[in-house]
Amino acid sequence: MSHSYLKSSVSAACVLVLCASSVVAAERRAAANYFQEDFPFQGACITAKGPSNNVAMKGFAIRVGHDANMLWDTDLLRMASGWTGGYITGKGVVYDGGHGQHPAIVGDQKFGTKQAPGWANAQGEFTDNRPEPFGPLASDWCRWDGMYVNGMEVVLAYTVLGTKIYEQPSSVSAGGQIGFVRTFKIENAAADLATVIAESTAGVVESKGDSTSLTTGTNTAVATLVGAPQGVRVSGADSRLVLHVSKGTKKAFFSVVIWSGAKENAAQAAALVSAVKPSMMDFTKGGPAHWPQTVNTNGVLNTSKTPDGAYVTDAVSAPVPNPWNRRVRFGGMDFFSDGKRAALCTHEGDVWIVEGIDDSLANLKWRRFASGGYETLGLVIVDDVIYTSGRDQITRYRDLNNDGEADFYENLNNQVMSTEGFHEFLFDLQTDQAGNFYFAKANPVNSGGGGFGNQKASMGNGTVCSHSGCLFKVSKDGRRFEILARGFRAPNGIGVSPDGQVTTSDNEGTWVPTTPINWVKPGGFHGVINNLTPKEVADGFTPPLAWLPKSYDNSGGGQIFVTSDKWGPFQGEWLHESYGQSSLFLVLKEQASNGLMQGGVVKFPLKFTSSVMRARFNPKDGQLYVAGLSEWQSNASKNTGFDRVRYTGKKVYSARGLKALKTGVELTFTEPLATDSVADLQNWSGQRWNYARTQSYGSPEFSLVKDENGKPKRGRDVIDITATKLSADGKTVTVEIADFQPVMSETIKFSLRAADGTPVAQEVLHTVHALP
């Protein structure tokens, strides 16, 4: 931001505080805690003040100077609103933590457009033909391509009916009036094009030369062309002002000046027009760095360790505090190919890059790379290019001038639908060996956590759509989008192995009795029923690999497949991350006799800076790094954390495999056990219980024993371990259990000694779907 822009913004803010209502002033002060004045845009679901129900489900609030802003809707490719005297409210779960809310514009709205397509189709109609009123328009009609940023200016890039369009929003001030300017660059119009400039529910249209006005009551909106070539005009009809570009128009470069105010001030709009000369920033070369400062931190080694000393945690200290007072809550993470640098995104929409990742972590340097994203909760790096998943799209970031900051925020794919729901998080971003992308979307949970939004839901709770609670797959080029599986509530994290096996977790709530680990097959349904779920789909519920009680994980994170051969004996296994309990687990899995995957987990007894939500193996040192945040239902001690789980090279003493037998289980260990400790049944104990899958929030624990009415009693049953047998190599124990049977959760706790005398005390939690 330039010094002159800062000065004018501060002056405007002072005037506002003195003259505006106390409510607006308070909203501005609150929003200042979340939205930066030195960056031009912020993505969110944003409500304007009209006409009608004017909500940009995937909106960008763009600062255009002179304390003025415009709202761009990437789904409908429309300029939804222009306003002065404020920015947007800091409402919503990602900002002030509020449920059932999202940001709204603050100040005096000058113009607006209806929640309808912003550009006409091939028939010249502005008819919304989407099967559901969410998501982008058909790709053969139009496509959002992305946003260029240079200082405090942006250029919007999109394609309409085969025509590439670049648009720079800005403002002009003259004679005490403010005009909104939309500058267009259209190389060659492949079809007749038309876009809505402003509209109202009722109004009178009048044209004079290059200006067309729309008058409603005592107010007038005027759209005036500046520098328009032949074939470009503005007309008025049906209470709207429409810009037209005729087919065949070449190298059209012009501006539209929009002014709105009292009719008696309309003559003053001429001064605004005379002050405008069409110009557009050179968006192809990149702009100056917004955040050239680095934030230097020192990592902390050996913050915790396992009892056997085989694994320790190291803290990769986050960039807090920082010069911009930005809140940092990591929602995604990945490494560049050199392994010395990582990129992390935050729920607030920033992307940070940290360098100096080495053995000591003594000289960490953080720089902010990007900002303004819409609740970015997933990040992956492909060929050293950063991608994030937000509620609006998968964004690919381009640094055009190699200054360490993104200049082009490119839309790789935005086909996912998003409604007003505060809970419609888009979780995680993973790739497989073929380069396909994967991410998951939550159901629109109602405020308070129970049930799901519907068409009659109040603002902020959202609406169930056909993408609610789904897992998605997107091709490497972003052109192919498919639903891989359905039936999730809040799958905060997924896992993808190199060969494309996908896993997810979920969060306790409606139809989710407790945290599951889901083993996903294409077309699967994983249990969460909303009002669009057909009965035949609901009847095809696939139970999870394991059900985890709250003491293990009250809110799941992602999973990761162990690819590293430098991280102990677990290469080829899966790990599960717990957001709620800030824990890391080894997954013990097998295929049951009925074809389902079943198994359980055993915990790594380590402590982490914050939650354990996203994990990656570093390609250079082969160690595991985990990142997380704390916003809801987590025992994390800090708002965010980035930790390394380092293998020290010592022997690992742990259960590592599990198999259900007809009369019990078979446990495999990493090291040989002492025969006498295994044989002593006093060293073994366990419990088992079931849950009820209902539309209630979560489930109590139920005994396998029924009461006199034939209903399960509440509570757990103690299991009777009748015998144990150690294999010849000392690494496998057969555990005989009386009345062994399928069960949703069962624990086997043991306090043993290894053959070399090392204590081995753990508890395995597992689920049994079927016996051999």
Summary of the structure (lengths in Angstrom):
residues: 772
radius of gyration: 28.9
end to end distance: 67.4
largest distance: 99.0
contacts: 2845
relative contact order: 0.08
helix: 7%
strand: 45%
